[in-house]
């Protein structure tokens, strides 16, 4: 039997410090509750990729395959040392401030910031979910919280 779960910005903001280890353990607890007892194909995007890497390292026998899509790196500190003019256009403080500002906007205000756009080749439902994710102020609140509470450190 196959299970497919797409979780895209629907999580509630956690309280306190949220690190990759805590999220990996939550996933380890969740899988049996969902009657998932065979190894899984885990896909992680962005910060979720960092969490997926942590889960794979701490629970290697639960993973059938790991797919990382534009994932945060466990060696992020090495990327920070590189001279990358495009990526270095905004420093971390400016990026964090943008996340904070976007977290205080309404979905309607975020639609003015991010125009609707479709990714060619993706199913309509997934494109709609991506837009909802981008227009959700909690997306930016979560990013702000993850970074300011140490989410970038793999522990």
Steps between C-alpha positions, in 0.01 A plus 500: 500500500633848414439820691557848366503804723550853383552740786544851374480779753214356701694442821423709802777712643663314781582651833856540617811401314439289189804312379537235233537228763163581654333489160672172412373343822147629435510329159628179661203509739253589224577217256375215724189703584430511126556123476817549297727211594714454189792721391390830347607724216551834672504823300621818663494853361689800637509479881295180471800354317719569800242329722482205257880465509491495879224236496696286253812517718317422822263235355689342205296178494174692460619662176466328163615810311564867572430770244611857568348784301678835530592390850678692769844346542642345814814691394325836474790670677723402205258666256506820705877521446468497117483818294164465325384840370143388422445316829682766702273782376313484833677414820340274760377794708321653200347164408380449858347847506317424175363179654387694806326763288330240279386308809302806608320539165167346408469244221343768283797732558742219412312446173598858412865415574505165317299495179329174408723273300488144377792262477474331160459125519369489857144381560248776562440388859871522585530842336205617710664362816826680417316828456312453826833426670655817359200711599482363856644737763575197722755387240710805580431484874629141498815592304568789737445278804712213366800722439473721808449195726799315360326290236802522270716297738484125462474348846 
